[in-house]
């Protein structure tokens, strides 16, 4: 693995492409380490039933995968959607691909912030709001909406599970980390922190760790990643991660 220094990203290779482009100006070659994968919800039909039943004033979407599952449920139900609120550039792209119009408030970087914007703008008290999420998704958006008087249907639309340790897709990235040969590691979710920690000793990576946001940073510190080695992206985008990496990584050239 000689050549350019390597940035190990805990993402699927296809999902890592945008980050690879953002990190290339730093002289970093990206190695994908897909430590988690998506699995169906325990009740894979729950979101379709909710969409088919209708009656919602709004739908709140906080991840690209939730956007994908919403589109799948809409198509299966053959139903029209109410106003959709969404956070993040990747989620915006996923909804656009599915031809789902959505409101994307400026300056919002988390599901909790999105829920606060919905509360401020949509007057949700007494109204039904649908929140599709991962099984281990953050509870704050639904809690914020309920506190404002919304009648929230908090539907598990998918699960995030650890990739089996013997999956060949993990081998290149794990080899770099176990040899302490990575220049930087980039992590994008608390579930990825846990999955990474099951594969390698995250307390001794020997390089900086850039994370997508504060929630992932909290999980990283709890897993034993030294706080001094952490850099937190100011925005959950490829550019945000690249800026975080630039703050802690120094090219050897």
C-alpha positions as CSV (number, residue, x, y, z in Angstrom):
1,X,0.0,0.0,0.0
2,X,2.8,2.3,-0.9
3,X,2.2,5.7,-2.4
4,X,-0.1,8.4,-1.2
5,X,-1.0,8.5,2.5
6,X,-4.3,6.8,3.2
7,X,-7.5,8.1,4.7
8,X,-9.7,5.2,6.0
9,X,-13.4,6.0,5.7
10,X,-16.0,3.9,7.5
11,X,-18.3,3.9,4.5
12,X,-19.3,1.8,1.6
13,X,-17.0,2.4,-1.5
14,X,-19.8,4.0,-3.5
15,X,-20.7,6.3,-0.6
16,X,-17.1,7.3,-0.1
17,X,-16.6,8.8,-3.6
18,X,-17.7,12.3,-2.7
19,X,-15.4,12.3,0.3
20,X,-12.5,11.0,-1.8
21,X,-12.9,14.0,-4.1
22,X,-12.9,16.4,-1.1
23,X,-9.8,14.8,0.5
24,X,-7.8,14.5,-2.7
25,X,-6.4,18.1,-2.5
26,X,-4.9,17.1,0.9
27,X,-2.9,14.4,-0.9
28,X,-4.9,11.6,0.7
29,X,-6.0,8.4,-1.0
30,X,-9.3,7.0,0.4
31,X,-9.7,3.4,1.5
32,X,-13.3,2.4,2.2
33,X,-14.0,0.4,5.3
34,X,-17.7,-0.4,5.3
35,X,-18.0,-1.4,9.0
36,X,-21.8,-1.3,8.9
37,X,-24.5,-2.2,6.4
38,X,-28.3,-1.6,6.1
39,X,-30.8,-4.4,7.0
40,X,-34.6,-4.4,6.8
41,X,-36.6,-3.3,9.8
42,X,-38.0,-6.0,12.0
43,X,-41.4,-5.0,10.5
44,X,-40.4,-4.2,6.9
45,X,-43.9,-3.1,6.1
46,X,-44.4,-0.6,8.9
47,X,-43.5,2.5,6.9
48,X,-45.6,1.5,3.9
49,X,-48.6,1.1,6.2
50,X,-48.0,4.5,7.8
51,X,-47.6,6.3,4.4
52,X,-50.7,4.5,3.0
53,X,-52.8,5.5,6.1
54,X,-51.9,9.1,5.6
55,X,-53.3,11.9,7.7
56,X,-49.9,13.5,8.4
57,X,-49.2,17.2,8.5
58,X,-45.5,16.6,7.9
59,X,-42.8,14.0,7.5
60,X,-39.4,14.6,9.0
61,X,-36.3,13.0,7.3
62,X,-32.9,13.1,8.9
63,X,-30.8,10.7,6.8
64,X,-30.4,9.6,3.2
65,X,-31.4,6.1,4.0
66,X,-34.6,7.3,5.6
67,X,-35.2,9.3,2.4
68,X,-34.7,6.1,0.4
69,X,-37.1,4.1,2.6
70,X,-39.7,6.9,2.4
71,X,-39.5,6.8,-1.4
72,X,-39.9,3.0,-1.4
73,X,-42.9,3.2,0.9
74,X,-44.5,5.9,-1.2
75,X,-44.1,3.9,-4.3
76,X,-45.5,0.7,-2.7
77,X,-48.4,2.5,-1.2
78,X,-49.2,4.6,-4.2
79,X,-49.8,7.5,-1.9
80,X,-49.3,11.3,-2.1
81,X,-46.9,12.7,0.6
82,X,-47.5,15.7,2.8
83,X,-44.9,18.3,3.4
84,X,-41.5,16.7,3.8
85,X,-38.7,18.4,5.9
86,X,-35.2,17.2,5.6
87,X,-31.6,17.8,6.8
88,X,-28.3,17.4,5.0
89,X,-27.0,17.6,1.5
90,X,-26.9,13.9,1.0
91,X,-30.5,13.6,2.2
92,X,-31.5,16.4,-0.2
93,X,-29.9,14.5,-3.1
94,X,-31.6,11.3,-2.1
95,X,-35.0,13.0,-2.1
96,X,-34.4,14.8,-5.3
97,X,-33.5,11.5,-7.0
98,X,-36.8,10.1,-5.8
99,X,-38.6,13.2,-7.0
100,X,-39.8,14.1,-3.5
101,X,-40.1,17.8,-2.9
102,X,-38.9,18.8,0.5
103,X,-38.1,21.8,2.7
104,X,-34.4,22.0,3.6
105,X,-33.9,24.8,6.2
106,X,-30.5,26.6,5.9
107,X,-27.9,26.0,8.6
108,X,-29.5,22.8,10.0
109,X,-27.0,20.1,10.8
110,X,-28.9,17.5,12.8
111,X,-32.3,15.8,13.2
112,X,-32.8,17.7,16.5
113,X,-32.2,21.1,14.9
114,X,-34.5,20.1,12.0
115,X,-37.3,19.2,14.5
116,X,-36.9,22.6,16.2
117,X,-37.3,24.3,12.8
118,X,-40.4,22.2,12.1
119,X,-41.9,23.2,15.4
120,X,-41.1,26.9,14.8
121,X,-42.5,27.0,11.2
122,X,-45.2,24.3,10.9
123,X,-47.3,24.8,14.1
124,X,-47.5,21.1,14.8
125,X,-49.4,21.1,18.0
126,X,-52.3,18.5,17.7
127,X,-51.1,17.4,14.3
128,X,-49.7,14.1,13.2
129,X,-46.1,13.9,12.2
130,X,-44.3,10.9,10.7
131,X,-40.6,10.3,11.6
132,X,-39.0,7.4,9.8
133,X,-35.7,6.4,11.4
134,X,-33.1,3.7,11.9
135,X,-33.7,1.2,14.7
136,X,-30.8,2.8,16.6
137,X,-31.7,6.3,15.4
138,X,-31.5,9.3,17.7
139,X,-34.7,9.9,19.8
140,X,-34.3,13.7,20.0
141,X,-36.3,14.7,16.9
142,X,-39.4,12.8,18.0
143,X,-39.1,14.0,21.5
144,X,-38.8,17.6,20.4
145,X,-41.9,17.3,18.2
146,X,-43.9,15.6,21.0
147,X,-42.9,18.3,23.5
148,X,-44.4,20.8,21.1
149,X,-47.7,18.9,21.1
150,X,-47.3,16.9,17.9
151,X,-48.8,13.4,17.6
152,X,-45.6,11.6,16.4
153,X,-45.5,8.3,14.6
154,X,-41.9,7.2,15.2
155,X,-41.5,4.4,12.7
156,X,-38.4,2.1,12.4
157,X,-37.8,2.0,8.7
158,X,-34.4,0.1,8.7
159,X,-31.6,-1.2,10.8
160,X,-27.9,-0.6,10.8
161,X,-25.9,-3.7,11.6
162,X,-22.2,-4.4,11.9
163,X,-20.6,-6.0,8.8
164,X,-19.2,-9.5,9.6
165,X,-15.6,-9.4,10.6
166,X,-14.7,-11.9,7.8
167,X,-16.2,-9.8,5.0
168,X,-13.5,-9.3,2.4
169,X,-14.5,-5.7,2.0
170,X,-13.1,-5.0,5.4
171,X,-9.6,-6.4,4.8
172,X,-7.8,-3.5,3.2
173,X,-8.9,-0.9,5.7
174,X,-8.4,-3.2,8.7
175,X,-4.9,-4.1,7.5
176,X,-4.0,-0.4,7.4
177,X,-5.4,0.3,10.9
178,X,-3.8,-2.7,12.5
179,X,-0.4,-1.8,11.1
180,X,-1.0,1.8,12.3
181,X,-0.4,2.9,8.7
182,X,-3.4,5.2,8.1
183,X,-2.9,8.9,8.0
184,X,-6.4,9.6,9.2
185,X,-9.6,7.8,10.0
186,X,-13.0,9.3,9.1
187,X,-16.1,8.1,10.9
188,X,-19.7,9.0,10.2
189,X,-22.1,7.6,12.8
190,X,-22.1,6.3,16.4
191,X,-23.0,2.9,15.1
192,X,-19.8,3.0,12.9
193,X,-17.7,3.8,16.0
194,X,-19.0,0.7,17.8
195,X,-18.5,-1.5,14.7
196,X,-15.0,-0.1,14.2
197,X,-14.1,-0.8,17.8
198,X,-15.2,-4.4,17.4
199,X,-12.6,-4.8,14.6
200,X,-9.6,-2.8,15.8
201,X,-8.2,-1.2,18.9
202,X,-9.6,2.4,18.5
203,X,-7.6,3.6,21.5
204,X,-4.3,3.1,19.5
205,X,-5.0,4.0,15.9
206,X,-1.9,6.2,15.8
207,X,-3.5,8.8,13.7
208,X,-6.1,11.6,13.9
209,X,-9.8,10.7,13.7
210,X,-12.3,13.1,11.9
211,X,-16.0,12.6,12.8
212,X,-19.1,13.8,11.1
213,X,-20.6,15.6,14.1
214,X,-20.9,16.0,17.8
215,X,-23.0,12.8,18.4
216,X,-20.4,10.7,16.7
217,X,-17.6,12.5,18.6
218,X,-19.4,11.6,21.9
219,X,-19.4,8.0,20.8
220,X,-15.8,8.1,19.8
221,X,-14.7,9.5,23.2
222,X,-16.8,6.9,25.0
223,X,-15.1,4.1,22.9
224,X,-11.7,5.3,24.1
225,X,-10.5,7.3,21.1
226,X,-8.4,10.1,22.7
227,X,-10.1,13.4,22.6
228,X,-6.9,15.1,21.6
229,X,-6.9,13.1,18.3
230,X,-10.5,14.0,17.4
231,X,-11.6,16.6,14.8
232,X,-15.3,17.3,14.5
233,X,-16.7,18.4,11.1
234,X,-18.6,21.7,11.3
235,X,-21.0,20.5,8.6
236,X,-22.0,16.9,7.7
237,X,-20.7,17.1,4.2
238,X,-17.6,16.0,2.3
239,X,-16.3,19.5,2.6
240,X,-16.9,19.6,6.3
241,X,-15.0,16.3,6.8
242,X,-12.2,17.6,4.6
243,X,-11.9,20.8,6.6
244,X,-11.8,18.8,9.9
245,X,-9.1,16.5,8.4
246,X,-7.1,19.6,7.3
247,X,-7.2,20.9,10.9
248,X,-5.4,17.8,12.3
249,X,-3.5,16.2,9.4
250,X,-0.2,17.5,8.1
251,X,1.0,16.1,4.8
252,X,4.5,14.6,5.0
253,X,5.5,16.4,1.7
